[in-house]
């Protein structure tokens, strides 16, 4: 397995004012890079050295390898799913239909997802994913948790570790969550649907 930091698909300041360039540079360039570096050193010479990150997340026992593989995978999803802010940013097509079927409306989905992200105790992730039957579900995952671990297909993940928002929002996690809806690239999220 070759573990490398993926390039950002946008400029560091492209998500402002929702996420500042300073936060992007620290979060992507420092935190994410550290997970990648640590994972590479932990798997070297082990049975996991030639496995994909997804395989590692699904099979490795809890511990340092899982934590760094999980965070590497989570952050790869996270940084790839955004675009410059758009007012009234909503999904269309298959994604909109899937959300309506599962939650009744996009507004109800946002409410439930935001509640999950805001009420996750401590650090972790809120996820929209597809379960084994293809139904959309919202989960709260502690620390490096990922829906792959339960056999689900992750579609959209929100990092609610403080390093993801503290420079811009301090301890106002709910404000960060409310602002993020403006930068979700729903076309990318839809491409993850199975």
Backbone as CSV, one residue per row, in Angstrom:
resi,resn,N_x,N_y,N_z,CA_x,CA_y,CA_z,C_x,C_y,C_z
1,UNK,0.845,-1.182,0.000,0.000,0.000,0.000,0.882,1.233,0.000
2,UNK,0.610,2.104,-0.946,1.311,3.381,-0.968,0.406,4.403,-0.305
3,UNK,0.872,4.983,0.772,0.069,5.936,1.528,0.616,7.336,1.280
4,UNK,-0.198,8.161,0.631,0.204,9.530,0.340,-0.924,10.483,0.684
5,UNK,-0.552,11.714,1.006,-1.541,12.753,1.264,-2.163,13.180,-0.066
6,UNK,-3.486,13.026,-0.218,-4.124,13.487,-1.457,-4.063,15.005,-1.556
7,UNK,-3.938,15.487,-2.777,-3.951,16.936,-3.000,-5.361,17.460,-2.796
8,UNK,-5.456,18.690,-2.323,-6.758,19.332,-2.219,-7.313,19.574,-3.621
9,UNK,-8.603,19.336,-3.847,-9.194,19.581,-5.164,-9.619,21.043,-5.368
10,UNK,-9.187,21.924,-4.485,-9.527,23.349,-4.527,-8.421,24.113,-3.809
11,UNK,-8.403,25.425,-3.972,-7.425,26.266,-3.278,-7.737,26.290,-1.785
12,UNK,-6.728,26.515,-0.972,-6.905,26.502,0.487,-7.941,27.521,0.956
13,UNK,-8.109,28.613,0.222,-9.075,29.638,0.633,-10.433,29.495,-0.052
14,UNK,-10.645,28.442,-0.826,-11.866,28.282,-1.624,-13.123,28.091,-0.785
15,UNK,-12.978,27.647,0.455,-14.149,27.357,1.280,-14.509,28.507,2.226
16,UNK,-13.756,29.593,2.151,-14.032,30.745,3.032,-15.361,31.380,2.654
17,UNK,-16.125,31.901,3.608,-15.802,32.039,5.024,-16.194,30.837,5.880
18,UNK,-16.715,29.771,5.266,-17.171,28.615,6.043,-16.001,27.944,6.749
19,UNK,-14.929,27.672,6.004,-13.701,27.114,6.578,-12.548,27.964,6.048
20,UNK,-11.770,28.522,6.962,-10.688,29.434,6.567,-9.511,28.682,5.948
21,UNK,-8.727,29.430,5.180,-7.502,28.867,4.607,-6.573,28.381,5.707
22,UNK,-6.504,29.103,6.812,-5.637,28.690,7.921,-6.062,27.329,8.468
23,UNK,-7.370,27.148,8.638,-7.864,25.850,9.119,-7.564,24.756,8.107
24,UNK,-7.801,25.025,6.832,-7.518,24.017,5.799,-6.041,23.634,5.828
25,UNK,-5.158,24.624,5.882,-3.725,24.331,5.858,-3.288,23.524,7.075
26,UNK,-3.822,23.837,8.238,-3.476,23.078,9.445,-4.134,21.698,9.453
27,UNK,-5.397,21.659,9.096,-6.150,20.406,9.150,-5.633,19.424,8.098
28,UNK,-5.508,19.893,6.860,-5.041,19.027,5.776,-3.538,18.807,5.859
29,UNK,-2.794,19.886,5.965,-1.334,19.800,5.884,-0.644,19.276,7.117
30,UNK,-1.272,19.388,8.272,-0.645,18.919,9.519,-1.350,17.669,10.071
31,UNK,-2.638,17.806,10.411,-3.357,16.681,11.020,-3.455,15.486,10.068
32,UNK,-3.979,15.729,8.870,-4.149,14.648,7.900,-2.790,14.062,7.534
33,UNK,-1.798,14.906,7.287,-0.457,14.430,6.945,0.117,13.548,8.051
34,UNK,-0.134,13.918,9.302,0.367,13.116,10.420,-0.277,11.731,10.450
35,UNK,-1.586,11.649,10.183,-2.238,10.332,10.128,-1.620,9.479,9.027
36,UNK,-1.384,10.066,7.870,-0.786,9.353,6.735,0.622,8.853,7.097
37,UNK,1.438,9.747,7.637,2.816,9.378,8.004,2.841,8.282,9.057
38,UNK,1.992,8.424,10.057,1.961,7.437,11.139,1.479,6.085,10.621
39,UNK,0.447,6.089,9.782,-0.052,4.837,9.212,1.038,4.142,8.408
40,UNK,1.740,4.888,7.578,2.804,4.296,6.749,3.857,3.618,7.621
41,UNK,4.219,4.256,8.728,5.245,3.652,9.593,4.703,2.454,10.374
42,UNK,3.427,2.496,10.747,2.844,1.394,11.523,2.640,0.123,10.697
43,UNK,2.295,0.261,9.409,2.009,-0.935,8.604,3.252,-1.525,7.950
44,UNK,4.333,-0.776,7.940,5.552,-1.265,7.293,5.986,-2.589,7.923
45,UNK,6.153,-3.606,7.069,6.598,-4.916,7.530,5.526,-5.752,8.202
46,UNK,4.253,-5.307,8.154,3.166,-6.079,8.764,2.297,-6.702,7.678
47,UNK,1.337,-7.509,8.093,0.397,-8.124,7.163,-0.490,-7.090,6.474
48,UNK,-0.527,-5.859,7.000,-1.376,-4.802,6.437,-0.658,-3.941,5.409
49,UNK,0.629,-4.170,5.221,1.437,-3.308,4.362,0.909,-3.222,2.929
50,UNK,0.360,-4.298,2.401,-0.093,-4.309,1.013,-1.610,-4.267,0.861
51,UNK,-2.308,-3.944,1.950,-3.768,-3.834,1.890,-4.173,-2.386,1.655
52,UNK,-5.364,-2.208,1.092,-5.907,-0.857,0.913,-6.327,-0.308,2.278
53,UNK,-6.481,0.990,2.333,-6.937,1.609,3.584,-8.315,1.072,3.953
54,UNK,-9.191,0.884,2.971,-10.523,0.347,3.248,-10.437,-1.045,3.873
55,UNK,-9.561,-1.903,3.332,-9.393,-3.248,3.900,-8.872,-3.173,5.325
56,UNK,-7.947,-2.279,5.563,-7.396,-2.136,6.918,-8.497,-1.708,7.883
57,UNK,-9.255,-0.687,7.505,-10.323,-0.177,8.381,-11.336,-1.277,8.683
58,UNK,-11.651,-2.108,7.695,-12.648,-3.150,7.893,-12.141,-4.326,8.728
59,UNK,-10.813,-4.570,8.736,-10.325,-5.826,9.321,-9.390,-5.691,10.516
60,UNK,-8.691,-4.598,10.662,-7.697,-4.495,11.724,-8.396,-4.317,13.082
61,UNK,-7.856,-4.908,14.135,-8.427,-4.678,15.465,-8.256,-3.213,15.888
62,UNK,-9.077,-2.781,16.833,-8.919,-1.433,17.369,-7.499,-1.251,17.879
63,UNK,-6.985,-0.050,17.714,-5.627,0.258,18.148,-4.994,1.271,17.219
64,UNK,-3.703,1.466,17.329,-3.025,2.513,16.557,-3.161,2.382,15.037
65,UNK,-3.077,1.174,14.493,-3.204,1.036,13.037,-4.615,1.433,12.612
66,UNK,-5.627,0.940,13.320,-7.001,1.321,12.985,-7.199,2.829,13.111
67,UNK,-6.736,3.410,14.200,-6.939,4.847,14.409,-6.372,5.664,13.255
68,UNK,-5.179,5.354,12.822,-4.542,6.130,11.761,-5.101,5.789,10.380
69,UNK,-5.473,4.536,10.145,-6.115,4.172,8.881,-7.508,4.802,8.806
70,UNK,-8.246,4.710,9.898,-9.580,5.308,9.937,-9.535,6.800,9.694
71,UNK,-8.630,7.479,10.371,-8.535,8.926,10.188,-8.022,9.281,8.794
72,UNK,-7.135,8.484,8.235,-6.672,8.736,6.860,-7.824,8.603,5.877
73,UNK,-8.604,7.541,6.005,-9.753,7.330,5.129,-10.801,8.418,5.334
74,UNK,-11.119,8.713,6.584,-12.126,9.728,6.883,-11.743,11.080,6.286
75,UNK,-10.486,11.457,6.455,-10.050,12.758,5.949,-9.994,12.790,4.422
76,UNK,-9.687,11.674,3.791,-9.713,11.630,2.324,-11.133,11.921,1.821
77,UNK,-12.138,11.318,2.473,-13.525,11.602,2.137,-13.844,13.067,2.411
78,UNK,-13.485,13.510,3.593,-13.834,14.853,4.056,-13.354,15.936,3.095
79,UNK,-12.079,15.935,2.766,-11.534,17.016,1.952,-11.982,16.951,0.489
80,UNK,-12.455,15.800,0.040,-12.873,15.670,-1.364,-14.319,16.074,-1.608
81,UNK,-15.092,16.340,-0.566,-16.537,16.514,-0.711,-17.016,17.956,-0.637
82,UNK,-16.097,18.916,-0.762,-16.466,20.312,-0.631,-16.217,21.108,-1.904
83,UNK,-16.864,22.271,-1.980,-16.684,23.225,-3.068,-16.917,24.619,-2.486
84,UNK,-16.659,25.642,-3.275,-16.865,27.017,-2.816,-18.304,27.215,-2.356
85,UNK,-18.504,28.083,-1.354,-19.849,28.267,-0.789,-20.896,28.665,-1.823
86,UNK,-22.086,28.084,-1.640,-23.244,28.354,-2.488,-24.445,28.539,-1.568
87,UNK,-25.165,29.652,-1.726,-26.390,29.842,-0.943,-27.438,28.839,-1.403
88,UNK,-28.264,28.403,-0.478,-29.326,27.435,-0.785,-28.778,26.210,-1.499
89,UNK,-27.669,25.701,-1.026,-27.008,24.541,-1.615,-27.790,23.272,-1.270
90,UNK,-28.353,22.627,-2.272,-29.150,21.423,-2.048,-28.771,20.361,-3.075
91,UNK,-28.980,19.099,-2.737,-28.730,18.040,-3.719,-29.828,18.018,-4.780
92,UNK,-29.517,17.413,-5.909,-30.478,17.240,-6.990,-30.427,15.780,-7.430
93,UNK,-31.276,15.416,-8.350,-31.215,14.093,-8.963,-31.353,12.943,-7.986
94,UNK,-30.537,11.898,-8.212,-30.614,10.670,-7.406,-30.384,10.933,-5.925
95,UNK,-29.473,11.859,-5.617,-29.168,12.135,-4.209,-30.375,12.759,-3.513
96,UNK,-31.005,13.713,-4.164,-32.187,14.351,-3.577,-33.309,13.328,-3.369
97,UNK,-33.505,12.458,-4.355,-34.551,11.436,-4.238,-34.262,10.466,-3.098
98,UNK,-32.999,10.041,-2.994,-32.632,9.107,-1.919,-32.834,9.735,-0.540
99,UNK,-32.499,11.000,-0.399,-32.693,11.705,0.880,-34.183,11.839,1.185
100,UNK,-34.994,12.190,0.173,-36.436,12.316,0.391,-37.061,10.991,0.816
101,UNK,-36.630,9.895,0.180,-37.156,8.578,0.543,-36.793,8.229,1.991
102,UNK,-35.554,8.484,2.370,-35.086,8.083,3.694,-35.549,9.000,4.817
103,UNK,-35.630,10.308,4.533,-35.865,11.264,5.624,-37.109,12.124,5.428
104,UNK,-37.761,12.013,4.293,-38.973,12.796,4.049,-38.710,14.095,3.308
105,UNK,-37.593,14.732,3.616,-37.219,15.981,2.944,-35.757,16.283,3.238
106,UNK,-35.183,17.169,2.442,-33.808,17.587,2.685,-33.702,18.326,4.018
107,UNK,-34.690,19.150,4.330,-34.663,19.893,5.601,-34.687,18.943,6.796
108,UNK,-35.465,17.885,6.711,-35.504,16.915,7.811,-34.175,16.168,7.911
109,UNK,-33.596,15.824,6.769,-32.276,15.204,6.786,-31.255,16.115,7.461
110,UNK,-31.210,17.389,7.053,-30.268,18.344,7.651,-30.461,18.435,9.160
111,UNK,-31.702,18.466,9.585,-32.019,18.549,11.016,-31.473,17.328,11.758
112,UNK,-31.750,16.142,11.230,-31.297,14.911,11.895,-29.765,14.781,11.860
113,UNK,-29.169,15.088,10.711,-27.716,14.985,10.602,-27.037,15.994,11.518
114,UNK,-27.528,17.230,11.512,-26.950,18.275,12.362,-27.063,17.904,13.834
115,UNK,-28.184,17.327,14.221,-28.383,16.886,15.609,-27.369,15.799,15.972
116,UNK,-27.170,14.855,15.065,-26.189,13.786,15.322,-24.792,14.368,15.480
117,UNK,-24.414,15.274,14.584,-23.076,15.878,14.643,-22.895,16.725,15.894
118,UNK,-23.926,17.460,16.278,-23.831,18.345,17.444,-23.806,17.582,18.757
119,UNK,-24.438,16.422,18.796,-24.558,15.692,20.063,-23.550,14.562,20.228
120,UNK,-22.681,14.376,19.252,-21.629,13.370,19.420,-20.736,13.826,20.564
121,UNK,-20.619,13.021,21.581,-19.803,13.407,22.734,-18.331,13.266,22.389
122,UNK,-17.571,14.305,22.664,-16.132,14.267,22.411,-15.837,14.413,20.936
123,UNK,-14.832,13.702,20.477,-14.356,13.828,19.098,-14.849,12.673,18.241
124,UNK,-15.061,12.974,16.962,-15.493,11.921,16.050,-16.085,12.489,14.785
125,UNK,-17.013,11.719,14.212,-17.558,12.006,12.892,-19.051,11.726,12.870
126,UNK,-19.782,12.541,12.116,-21.168,12.220,11.762,-21.138,11.793,10.294
127,UNK,-21.885,10.737,9.975,-21.842,10.173,8.628,-23.237,9.961,8.066
128,UNK,-23.368,10.226,6.783,-24.493,9.741,5.994,-23.936,8.597,5.175
129,UNK,-24.568,7.441,5.268,-24.085,6.293,4.505,-25.265,5.437,4.068
130,UNK,-24.945,4.448,3.243,-25.925,3.452,2.830,-25.651,2.178,3.604
131,UNK,-26.702,1.604,4.168,-26.514,0.329,4.851,-26.480,-0.797,3.819
132,UNK,-26.415,-2.021,4.298,-26.278,-3.174,3.395,-27.466,-3.348,2.454
133,UNK,-28.633,-2.784,2.835,-29.821,-2.853,1.982,-29.923,-1.666,1.027
134,UNK,-28.949,-0.740,1.093,-28.968,0.444,0.229,-29.730,1.619,0.807
135,UNK,-30.254,1.458,2.035,-30.996,2.545,2.674,-30.031,3.563,3.278
136,UNK,-30.401,4.838,3.223,-29.578,5.884,3.815,-29.762,5.895,5.326
137,UNK,-28.639,6.018,6.033,-28.655,6.077,7.491,-27.661,7.136,7.960
138,UNK,-27.944,7.700,9.118,-27.044,8.648,9.770,-26.451,7.945,10.979
139,UNK,-25.127,8.029,11.115,-24.472,7.432,12.270,-23.518,8.419,12.903
140,UNK,-23.280,8.200,14.186,-22.265,8.945,14.919,-21.134,7.972,15.207
141,UNK,-19.915,8.366,14.851,-18.764,7.486,15.027,-17.733,8.198,15.909
142,UNK,-17.331,7.567,16.973,-16.322,8.137,17.863,-14.944,8.059,17.235
143,UNK,-14.132,9.022,17.548,-12.722,9.058,17.183,-12.490,8.800,15.704
144,UNK,-11.928,7.641,15.327,-11.609,7.342,13.927,-12.670,6.466,13.269
145,UNK,-13.822,6.324,13.900,-14.866,5.452,13.380,-15.301,5.812,11.977
146,UNK,-15.723,4.794,11.242,-16.115,4.960,9.851,-17.189,3.929,9.525
147,UNK,-18.187,4.282,8.702,-19.236,3.318,8.349,-18.725,2.038,7.690
148,UNK,-17.548,2.083,7.040,-16.975,0.858,6.469,-16.864,-0.231,7.530
149,UNK,-16.580,0.177,8.744,-16.385,-0.770,9.846,-17.631,-1.620,10.068
150,UNK,-18.817,-1.068,9.784,-20.074,-1.800,9.970,-20.603,-2.397,8.671
151,UNK,-19.825,-2.256,7.587,-20.247,-2.772,6.296,-21.101,-1.799,5.508
152,UNK,-21.157,-0.535,5.946,-21.922,0.486,5.232,-21.054,1.203,4.216
153,UNK,-21.708,1.876,3.280,-21.045,2.651,2.244,-21.104,4.133,2.616
154,UNK,-19.982,4.753,3.024,-20.024,6.162,3.411,-20.254,7.084,2.214
155,UNK,-21.109,8.085,2.425,-21.428,9.047,1.373,-20.931,10.449,1.728
156,UNK,-21.191,10.877,2.955,-20.821,12.214,3.413,-20.423,12.123,4.876
157,UNK,-19.261,12.657,5.198,-18.794,12.623,6.579,-18.411,14.004,7.064
158,UNK,-18.815,14.320,8.276,-18.472,15.611,8.865,-17.578,15.389,10.078
159,UNK,-16.411,15.970,10.013,-15.421,15.891,11.086,-15.844,16.835,12.202
160,UNK,-16.101,16.300,13.383,-16.429,17.153,14.523,-15.360,17.071,15.617
161,UNK,-14.142,16.702,15.216,-13.000,16.917,16.091,-12.773,18.431,16.132
162,UNK,-12.355,18.954,17.257,-12.202,20.405,17.368,-11.206,20.988,16.369
163,UNK,-10.192,20.210,15.960,-9.227,20.787,15.017,-9.876,21.142,13.679
164,UNK,-11.043,20.594,13.391,-11.723,20.869,12.128,-12.411,22.231,12.118
165,UNK,-12.686,22.786,13.292,-13.458,24.033,13.312,-13.019,25.060,14.355
166,UNK,-12.124,24.715,15.259,-11.862,25.576,16.414,-11.300,26.943,16.040
167,UNK,-10.404,27.025,15.070,-9.841,28.326,14.688,-10.920,29.274,14.161
168,UNK,-11.919,28.725,13.492,-12.961,29.549,12.887,-14.177,29.748,13.784
169,UNK,-14.495,28.774,14.637,-15.730,28.818,15.409,-15.527,28.654,16.912
170,UNK,-14.298,28.514,17.365,-13.984,28.216,18.761,-14.817,27.020,19.229
171,UNK,-15.573,27.157,20.298,-16.323,26.002,20.813,-17.750,25.935,20.268
172,UNK,-18.041,26.664,19.211,-19.388,26.717,18.651,-19.554,25.672,17.541
173,UNK,-19.540,24.422,17.941,-19.665,23.327,16.970,-20.937,23.455,16.135
174,UNK,-22.052,23.808,16.768,-23.321,23.916,16.052,-23.256,24.969,14.943
175,UNK,-22.544,26.075,15.179,-22.403,27.106,14.140,-21.615,26.571,12.944
176,UNK,-20.581,25.803,13.233,-19.796,25.181,12.158,-20.668,24.230,11.342
177,UNK,-21.425,23.400,12.028,-22.294,22.436,11.352,-23.300,23.166,10.467
178,UNK,-23.902,24.235,10.971,-24.898,24.993,10.201,-24.278,25.605,8.951
179,UNK,-23.028,26.037,9.031,-22.371,26.691,7.896,-21.910,25.703,6.828
180,UNK,-21.581,24.491,7.227,-21.010,23.511,6.297,-21.941,23.185,5.131
181,UNK,-23.250,23.300,5.330,-24.186,22.952,4.257,-23.952,23.782,3.006
182,UNK,-23.361,24.967,3.141,-23.092,25.827,1.981,-21.959,25.303,1.094
183,UNK,-21.122,24.395,1.609,-19.948,23.967,0.844,-19.970,22.498,0.436
184,UNK,-21.028,21.777,0.753,-21.103,20.360,0.363,-21.224,20.263,-1.157
185,UNK,-20.372,19.465,-1.751,-20.448,19.205,-3.191,-21.334,17.978,-3.385
186,UNK,-22.621,18.216,-3.593,-23.582,17.123,-3.665,-23.357,16.222,-4.871
187,UNK,-22.713,16.728,-5.912,-22.398,15.872,-7.061,-21.389,14.797,-6.663
188,UNK,-20.388,15.177,-5.866,-19.406,14.195,-5.368,-20.101,13.185,-4.467
189,UNK,-20.946,13.662,-3.567,-21.660,12.765,-2.646,-22.521,11.788,-3.450
190,UNK,-23.226,12.286,-4.462,-24.081,11.420,-5.278,-23.287,10.338,-5.997
191,UNK,-22.078,10.655,-6.428,-21.253,9.659,-7.127,-20.898,8.482,-6.216
192,UNK,-20.987,8.670,-4.915,-20.677,7.591,-3.968,-21.859,6.646,-3.749
193,UNK,-23.052,7.040,-4.213,-24.222,6.171,-4.082,-24.020,4.888,-4.859
194,UNK,-24.464,3.778,-4.305,-24.410,2.486,-5.005,-25.803,2.072,-5.415
